[in-house]
Amino acid sequence: MAKTQSGSVNGVGDTPSLLIDARIEELGDWRGAMLAQVRALVLQAEPDVVEEWKWRGVPVWSHVGMICTGETYKNAVKVTFVKGASLADPSGLFNSSLEGNTRRAIDFHEDDKIDEKAFTALVRAAVELNTSR
């Protein structure tokens, strides 16, 4: 189970993990299923990850600094790796936010399948980058 950074929304006191659970359920479509799969892979890749809820509704996964975020849009689930430009991406997962100097993102669409091995490797590389400082 992921560790959480305490927080509340509107005084309710829900933990970030519960808020992410609620977002997945609220979406109720392929985006919720995709976000749940992304979350599961992040938690599998780094068992000591901390789940956070930032910017009024964005799931964030951290370990010694932010690893990635999971934003949901009408036509995509965007997973942004905060230091993605510094990560090797031999499988070519990054397909969005490629022009920046820091971040890189993966936009997942309705019928996309996640390359679980490559995604997990990317998460582990992000954790390694965070812990190498």
PyMOL commands that set and color helices and strands:
alter all, ss='L'
color gray80, all
select helices_A, chain A and resi 16-27+30-45+84-86+116-131
alter helices_A, ss='H'
color red, helices_A
select strands_A, chain A and resi 3-4+50-54+58-62+66-72+77-81+104-108
alter strands_A, ss='S'
color yellow, strands_A
deselect
rebuild
show_as cartoon
